[in-house]
Structures are given as C-alpha cells and as structure tokens.
Amino acid sequence: MNWLENLRRSFLDWGAMAEVLPSMISVGLKNTLILAAASTVLGVIIGMALAVMGISQSRWLRLPARIYTDIFRGLPAIVTILIIGQGFARIGREIFGPSPFPLGILALSLIAGAYIGEIFRSGIQSVERGQMEACRALSMSHGQGMRLIVIPQGVRRVLPALVNQFIGNVKDSSLVYFLGLLASEREIFRVGQDHAVVTGNLSPLLLAGVFYLVITVPLTHFVNYIDARLRLGKQGRGSGAASGLVEVSELRAAAGPHPTGTAEESTPRFKGGALNIRDLTMAYGDLDVLKGVDLDIAAGTVTCIIGPSGSGKSTLLRCMNRLVEPKGGDILLDGESILAMKPERLRRRVGMVFQHFNLFPDHTALENVMLSLTKIKKMPRQEARRIAEARLAEVGLAERRDHRPAGLSGGQQQRVAIARALAMDPEVMLFDEVTSALDPELVKGVLDLMAALGRQGMTMAVVTHEMGFARRVADQVVFMDEGRIVEAGCPQQIFDNPRSERLKRFLAEVL
Ligand SMILES: Nc1ncnc2c1ncn2[C@@H]1O[C@H](COP(=O)(O)OP(=O)(O)OP(=O)(O)O)[C@@H](O)[C@H]1O
C-alpha cells in the first residue's frame, strides 16, 4: 500500500493546505472573482451588442458580429489571452500602468462576449413569434415589444447558460497568469501552483481545485432555483391548474358575465365599431391568399368566419388589425380607412385574441392585463390595476390574478387573454380559433364568455370551427374558400339552406 501512502502525502497534506489557505482566500479567491466577474459583466455588454447586431435586418451589422464571433470563439482562450496581453502590452502599460491584470480582464471579456452573444441571440430567437404578435396586437411598437417582452424573456431563458459562461470565466481566469501577474494579483490556480512548487507537494493545487468547485457548484444550483422561480412564479408548477371539471364548476359558480343572459348583461356596454371591407387582396410572396373580399360587419354584431383550412380566414382577420398588410382594397373602421391610420392607433381600437393565447409567461395574469395600460396608455399603476382587476373578475379569474400562465389551465389562459384585450377598451374584437387548442371541457367556458361579450354590444369577428357557437351566437356567418367569400348570411341560411356546392360539401364534412 505504498502507492496509497504516496498519494496521500502528495495530495492530502493537511499542513501544506493549512499553510496556503489564508493567501488562497485573501489573494487567490479575491482575484479569481474579480477576473471572472469583471469579464462576465464586460462580456454581457459585448454579447448583448453582438446579439442585437446578429438579429438585425442589416447585413452590415450581422456580418461584423459573425466575424467577431467566429474569431473569438474559434481561437483557444490561451492564444487570445497571449495576443491581447502581450500584443497590446505597451498600450496597456500606457493606459493601465505596469500590471497586466486589466489586459487579462479585457482578453477574457472578448472571449466571453463571443459566447454570450450567441447565447443571447439564440435566447431571443427562441421566443415564440406569437409573443411579438401579441405585443403588436396590444398596440406596442416593434421596439417596445422587443424591449418589454421579447428580450427580457430571451435573457431569462438563457440565465443558466449565462451562469455556465461565468463558470467558464472562473476557470479561464486561471490562464491569465501566463501574462506574468504580480504576487498580489495571482488567482486561485497560481497561488496553489506557487505553493506546490515551494513545498514540492500537490496538496495546495488540490485545495485550489476545491475552491473552484466551491464557487461553481452552489452557483449552478442557485441559478437553477432562480430560473424555476422566474419561470413559474411563486406558486410553482401547475399549482393553479385544477382538473378541467373543477374549473367548469368554478366557472358556473362564479358571478360574472357568464351565460346567464340577465337583463343587465344584455344591455349594450361596449361601443362597437363598424367594419367595411372592400375588394381586399393579400398575398404572401407569390401566394395569393385573399382574392377580393367584400364584407360588412355592422356595429355591435358578431360575424363568424368559417371555411376549410388554408382558405384565408386567419389572414382576413389579421388584415383587420394590420398584423399583415393587405395588397389591395381597403378596410373602413367607422368610415375611416384603417390603412391611413398608424397601426398602433388602430390596434387600440381593434383587439385580438389568438389560438395559442400568447400570454406573457414571465408576468402574472394581472400583469399581463396591466402591461399595455401602463406602458401604452401610460395610466398610473393604481388605475391600471383597478381596471385589470375588474376585467379579470369579469372573466371569472379574480382569484387567479397572481398566477403565471404556466399555473393556469388553457381555458383560464384564454380568458386572461380576452381580459387583456378588453382592458384596452376596443371597439372591435378579433378571435382567431381561440378554442382550438383547448381541452374539450374548457371550450364552453370560453365560448360562453364570448357569447356574453356579443350580447353586450361588442363588434366581433370570430374565426371558428365551433359550428354550434356560430349557429347560436352569430348575427352573420361567412363561408370562405380559396381566398374568397363564397357565401354569407344569417346562421339559419348558412347552416339550413346552403346554396353553393362548396358550402354543402364543407358542412357535410364538419357537422
Ligand atoms: N406567414 C405566412 N407565410 C406564408 N404563407 C402563409 C403564412 N400564413 C399563412 N400562409 C398561407 O396562406 C394560406 C391561408 O392561410 P390562413 O392561415 O389565412 O388560412 P386559414 O383559413 O386561417 O387556415 P387554418 O384554419 O388552417 O388556419 C395558407 O395556404 C397558408 O399556408
């Protein structure tokens, strides 16, 4: 067992460790943390600039970002450290004095920037397109949507990867000693190595290893905890999402504009606007999707748009709030062309609810509803909160206002999305297959809520596959096929006396 004894003497010499411990803490640990923290902060700044350049529309911004990233990610860290530390030594001395410490930080930052830029870019690009659509539908500009929702969400998603980068910097800081650090500037590894050389014993290096682990391991776990907390909010995973059937009975019990059809509910509450669509055309590139659509939607009425997949229903709806721009024709809102309006102003008057809810996942239900009131309408927080609470109460979610979307069922999320759109006080509401992604038992709650809005005088355009809803609630049903309106009329006419062959065939398939 001689070799075991040898190992113990080389690596587990407690005396040698005790001797190095004070300078390991006061010099090594301090300098390693300064090197790693400073280069991570600078790297984050460089990385954010690279990410914004990398997703820019302009080639002239994307190209330099790409070249930078390829170079600093491709070179071994030690090569960059030597090139910067020694190549710029003279300029470094003039600016920073004799110490190579600042150039070491600069070199580590340049390397970290390349990685962090890629981390941010993929984080931002991983945010679903629907998030930006929801921002625009809530009348935010592209810049506001990026600043308020997309970039923070992207950054939050990559938080664990950023911490990995910090850990990488902690480890890479051990290379800076190549530049010839002064004794007071030595980092953990160099302190350990110095003592190992003096004592002829590797125990100080083992202690250095332990120090690295003490920094990196708890940090990883702490960040995973923070990440889960940010993602799910205080309630934790799924705590608000009860069984669908529980939710159905809750909805029944909840007081609010549910399908009670009371006298109060039937009195018009909204000032619905009228839409007149004239010879509307729209194309995605070469693909003509709308081929001359004419449609009148009277104020305070519900129009259901039905038709086979790909017939252009969603596109027609998206033209009404200019999430997509028509190619030709016009849409009038209360007699005024929407094409002449600023899109952000139009979207204050025309709200939209999407198939996949598109709630902002890092915000509670209440914050989702409040956001555009405070940021777009510039309301004081108190007033915005009062309105948001009232809208949430109306959709039966007063109790769930502090839950994040991940803690709500699909039906609840969709009702928050409706409350969020209603909070802007729109004159028209657009619903794009809003129940298609819901579990069957949750569909009715959302449809009943929409029916109640219709009874209260909201002008609504509803793309739906729910034929029962269209028959029961619509004032007008529009059947589209291949980019055209084939037939329009009251529900009885469309469902009981279809005239065109195409509508007959469609109804035979879906009813
Ligand atoms: N962003 C897009 N880029 C290119 N083509 C698109 C885009 N969005 C839709 N399309 C195409 O436009 C046509 C109409 O799509 P649209 O979503 O309006 O139809 P839809 O009637 O709503 O169908 P669905 O019920 O399947 O959503 C389809 O052929 C679709 O593939």
Ligand as a Chemical Component Dictionary entry (heavy atoms), coordinates in Angstrom:
data_LIG
# 
_chem_comp.id                   LIG 
_chem_comp.type                 NON-POLYMER 
_chem_comp.pdbx_formal_charge   0 
_chem_comp.three_letter_code    LIG 
# 
loop_
_chem_comp_atom.comp_id 
_chem_comp_atom.atom_id 
_chem_comp_atom.alt_atom_id 
_chem_comp_atom.type_symbol 
_chem_comp_atom.charge 
_chem_comp_atom.model_Cartn_x 
_chem_comp_atom.model_Cartn_y 
_chem_comp_atom.model_Cartn_z 
_chem_comp_atom.pdbx_ordinal 
LIG N1  N1  N 0 -46.792 33.711 -42.714 1  
LIG C1  C1  C 0 -47.124 33.052 -43.815 2  
LIG N2  N2  N 0 -46.252 32.941 -44.829 3  
LIG C2  C2  C 0 -46.565 32.280 -45.955 4  
LIG N3  N3  N 0 -47.759 31.694 -46.180 5  
LIG C3  C3  C 0 -48.663 31.764 -45.209 6  
LIG C4  C4  C 0 -48.405 32.452 -43.977 7  
LIG N4  N4  N 0 -49.504 32.355 -43.197 8  
LIG C5  C5  C 0 -50.406 31.646 -43.900 9  
LIG N5  N5  N 0 -49.907 31.294 -45.107 10 
LIG C6  C6  C 0 -50.610 30.560 -46.154 11 
LIG O1  O1  O 0 -51.728 31.323 -46.518 12 
LIG C7  C7  C 0 -52.855 30.490 -46.763 13 
LIG C8  C8  C 0 -54.008 30.975 -45.897 14 
LIG O2  O2  O 0 -53.662 30.814 -44.542 15 
LIG P1  P1  P 0 -54.654 31.196 -43.360 16 
LIG O3  O3  O 0 -53.938 30.895 -42.088 17 
LIG O4  O4  O 0 -55.173 32.561 -43.580 18 
LIG O5  O5  O 0 -55.815 30.161 -43.606 19 
LIG P2  P2  P 0 -56.947 29.676 -42.613 20 
LIG O6  O6  O 0 -58.176 29.607 -43.424 21 
LIG O7  O7  O 0 -56.983 30.528 -41.419 22 
LIG O8  O8  O 0 -56.450 28.232 -42.298 23 
LIG P3  P3  P 0 -56.336 27.483 -40.891 24 
LIG O9  O9  O 0 -57.719 27.178 -40.459 25 
LIG O10 O10 O 0 -55.548 26.266 -41.239 26 
LIG O11 O11 O 0 -55.577 28.435 -40.008 27 
LIG C9  C9  C 0 -52.420 29.082 -46.460 28 
LIG O12 O12 O 0 -52.102 28.456 -47.686 29 
LIG C10 C10 C 0 -51.184 29.242 -45.635 30 
LIG O13 O13 O 0 -50.292 28.187 -45.854 31 
# 
loop_
_chem_comp_bond.comp_id 
_chem_comp_bond.atom_id_1 
_chem_comp_bond.atom_id_2 
_chem_comp_bond.value_order 
_chem_comp_bond.pdbx_ordinal 
LIG N1  C1  SING 1  
LIG C1  N2  SING 2  
LIG C1  C4  DOUB 3  
LIG N2  C2  DOUB 4  
LIG C2  N3  SING 5  
LIG N3  C3  DOUB 6  
LIG C3  C4  SING 7  
LIG C3  N5  SING 8  
LIG C4  N4  SING 9  
LIG N4  C5  DOUB 10 
LIG C5  N5  SING 11 
LIG N5  C6  SING 12 
LIG C6  O1  SING 13 
LIG C6  C10 SING 14 
LIG O1  C7  SING 15 
LIG C7  C8  SING 16 
LIG C7  C9  SING 17 
LIG C8  O2  SING 18 
LIG O2  P1  SING 19 
LIG P1  O3  DOUB 20 
LIG P1  O4  SING 21 
LIG P1  O5  SING 22 
LIG O5  P2  SING 23 
LIG P2  O6  DOUB 24 
LIG P2  O7  SING 25 
LIG P2  O8  SING 26 
LIG O8  P3  SING 27 
LIG P3  O9  DOUB 28 
LIG P3  O10 SING 29 
LIG P3  O11 SING 30 
LIG C9  O12 SING 31 
LIG C9  C10 SING 32 
LIG C10 O13 SING 33 
# 
